Amino acid sequence: MNIAIIPARGGSKRIKNKNIKEFAGKPIIYYSIAAALESGLFDKVIVSTDSDSIATVAEECGATVPFRRPEELSDDHTPTAPVLLHAIEWVITNGMKVDNACCIYPTAPFVRYTVLQKGLELLQKNNAHSTFSVTSFPFPIQRALKINDRGYTEMFWPEHENTRSQDLPEAYHDAGQFYWVNCAKFCKNPQLYSNETLPVILPRNLVQDIDTLEDWETAETKFEILKKRDR
């Protein structure tokens, strides 16, 4: 059996009620739940939260909230992996056999059910530890700059000052949408990344980090443009 785990704690500080704040007319968590349900991949779509308010919204959107996340896994510094492990172990402890789990972030309104399907296909075909969404940097990271202690600019890698962009390898970053894990392997090595992790490459126009109100506004604008384009 496959399960989706959507980690959505309460108490967000930079954006109040971030995980259930209205985004393009719906609570933002709705889009992650809807993509999971639409994919047809999951026997259960579970939201892991410590918040009754989030639990209520999640259930209204079609997810189940069978437990409350413990306090020690609900602070600002808790990484994703132990939250995912807790949910998988809860499912197993309650008598269900789970083969694969997909952690979908609650603030991922651009996630598509088709890429969730692709992630599972990659995981199973290669018997991988995990797969996750990535996208390319828009500019070669080898030409990145920093500001030194005196306020002047320096290159991180000055040896590439005159290297042509097309001669540099493309670099990628986590797109912050989802992680598929093989549960047997993940429970033995509870890390999101391992030497058996494969990427699901997304176009940059379907990726938007949402950490600030400015990010939120940018994401909503992009979302509406994409919605009009897809009609």
Secondary structure by P-SEA (a helix, b strand, c coil): cbbbbbbbbcccccccccccccccccccaaaaaaaaaaaccccccccccccaaaaaaaaaaccccccccccccccccccaaaaaaaaaaaaaaacccccbbbbbbcccccccaaaaaaaaaaaaaacccbbbbbbbbccccccbbbbccccbbbbccccccccccccccccccccccbbbbaaaaaaaccccccccccccccccccccccccaaaaaaaaaaaaaaaaaac
